[in-house]
Amino acid sequence: MPILSRVLLVAIFQYGLAGFGITIVSIFRKEHFLSYGLKTEGMFLSILLCVLCFIPNIIFSYTLGQSNSYLPFQTVLTTKEVLASDFPINVIGMLITATAWGFFEGFNYIVISEKINRRYPTNSKWLNWGAIFCAIMCILIHGAIGVTFEGIIEMITVLIIIYGMLMVKEFTGNAWGCVFIFIFLWNAF
């Protein structure tokens, strides 16, 4: 099976997990993705602050020797083969990968958090029910649960990433930092 066919096949499954639900809800409720903070105003500050939320995880990974290289989407099974392909297959394959595993996974947390926060608002500036739920959901989905010291530290760094990026979105009103993390940092070390 050609590489682009395999990329599309697994991307459809990934989209089904992280993008299909939010797309259907947005269409059904006539909500545009832009209404969730995908705008240019505040984009660079959002990206910068979200990257800062990721630094503890990078330090943790390198300290334990779990990372020795940088390659976005390196845990996606088709990435290395796509990159080894000829142009334009490699570009098309990486765009599909970045859309399914980067954009929709990062944006999924934004939409879920926003929906929860609308349903359960809080008066506290630092308490965010949507961000708490999404952080717990991410830890459970990605299996970052540990009973060892290293497992607990990893769980804390993932909590910092997800809660932090969603709080950045709340403070800046811009969601591009969350998407940036999932395209350029998540699964990249």
Buried (B, 14 or more C-beta within 10 A) or exposed (E): EEBBEBBBEBBBEBBEBBBBBBBEEBEEEEBEBEEBBBBEEBBEBBBEBBBBBBBBBBEBBEEEEEBEEEEBBBEBEBBEBBBEBEEEBBEBBBBBBBBBBBBBBBBBBBBBBBBBBEEEEEEEEEEBBBBBBBBBBBBEEBEBEBEEEEEEBBBBBBBBBBBBBBBBBBEBEBBBBBBBBBBBBBBBB
